[in-house]
Amino acid sequence: MRGGAAPSLGGRGALTIGTAPAAAWYRRAAMEPAVLARGLGKRYGRVAALAEVSLEIPRGTIVGVLGPSGAGKTTLVRCVGLLARPTEGSLRVLGADAGSADGALRARIGYMPQEAALYEELPARANVRYFGRGVPDDRVDRLLALLGLADRAGDPVLGFSGGMKQRVSLACALARDPELLLLDEPTAGIDPILRVEFWKEFRRLRDEGRTLLVSTHQIDEAVHCDRLLVIREGRVLWEGPPADLLARGGASATARTRAGAVHERRFEDPARGMPPWIAGIGAGEIVELRVRPDTLEDVLVRLIGERSDPGAGGRSSASLDRTAPGG
Amino acid sequence: MLLDTTRVARRILAQIARDPRFVGLACAVPVLLVLLLKAVFEGVPMFQRLGLRIGVYALPAGGFIVFFLAYVLSTIVLVRERRDGTLERTLAAGYGRASVVLGYVLGYGTIAAVQTAFLFGTTLLAFDVPLAGRVAPVVATTLSLAVVSVALGVFVSALARTEGQVFPTIPLVIAPSLLLCGLVIPLASLPGWLRAIAYAIPLTHAEKVLLGLLRDGRTFAEVAPWLGALVAMGAGLLAAASLTVRARA
């Protein structure tokens, strides 16, 4: 977790556990995307938690699953993690059909649930060792040291802060050096510094060739992802790289006139030049014109249609409030 | 699979070792219950007038205590594991369901074995038990009963969402077991349909062995079929329990 010399959490070197044989089926499977879903759906009784979700997650990428609470993020993560059985569609995980999944496939997936789900009476080290199913003790200790828990490795998790529990939970998910990491809101309820550290770590894991599926309701975390999957009410609203989503964004323009009036409008396609309403004001009347292109957060907030994170969404309106009376 | 089983069992024992109060109570409770039995049966004139040979009933009653304690403990712990997501996480880590269930049996079975040791030790000191030459089958029966309890606990825990919901199931399992197992009321005096229920209860088979050996002076060969039936019920309950340990909803 600490920066500096960037020690590796896994790689394919000395820390690697349970190297799979380079059999032909394995090579073939390794070329398939990490996750391939077609028309995926999951119903709980009459409630459709997911519907018609199609996605392809290439290996070695970070995919962020964004959406408001109750959008189906956890259901999607649990389906991919072989913890929920889809009721419709097809799903392949790490080159295997999710329906015929067994313990061996599960062991190649690292799963970090939303709640820490640790044995709190036990020390951090014992938790990682247990969920790592026989990983060597030196790997357990190195993982905990990397996550900044070297001093507390022998202490029961019971007395840990929320952020420390999340770190132990992440260590458990990483213990077996999984190819696919499923992280369900890993940064929920942790402090901003640790959030930055977590994302640094996620990128390093990606750079080492792992695939990460990270769900979050924090819109500002979208910039860290290689691809985004925006869902609401169980359906995919948008899927692709953040840059493509940003390109769909517009801009907002604020014009202040000589008389002191402030006009604030949006225009959806800045490439086509100034919208007619500015000309309508009269060029000579405008004393100040500000154009602010949408940020990724703006685009996401508009896309999702509701401000799931008040911190991210509230800023622009707050700044408008400040400029209006001054003009 | 064997390795995973021992990992689950070791984890359970490590959890318990971290809780000295639990360990103390778990060892003290069987001792105190046996002493209470002695106080009641030897202190109340009515029982003395009946001329009951208390010594022969002490261990069969102890078997019931082991059954009761192991059942309550494993049910409550399993409900907690299901609620907190640690059971799901265990399965997500690649542990097989059979490894998990057998790990629980090994872990809680070890605790039950320790409790049995305390119970037997106290019983032998407190009562005059005709145990000579029967130690092995009596211990085997009590431990088989503990396995049945853990399996039943895993199974019942799937029906409860909270620890609070476990409590109503306790009398539901314990009361019929105690009333119909033959310890309190002889099986022969039960009406047919009640006797049919009695034979569906694992404790009945255990008591057939324990009472047969200790009270009725039967040989092990005579009671062995009952022990076999108990073991078969244990195996069936283990299979049923493993069906409730599922990663996928």
Interface residues (C-beta under 8 A of the other chain):
Chain A: G81 L82 L83 A84 R85 G103 A104 R106 A107 I109 Y111 P113 E115 A117 L118 Y119 E121 L122 A126 Y130 F131 G132 R133 G134 P156 C172 R176
Chain B: L3 D4 R7 R11 A14 Q15 R18 D19 D84 G85 T86 E88 R89 T90 L91 A92 A93 G94 Y95 G96 A247 R248 A249
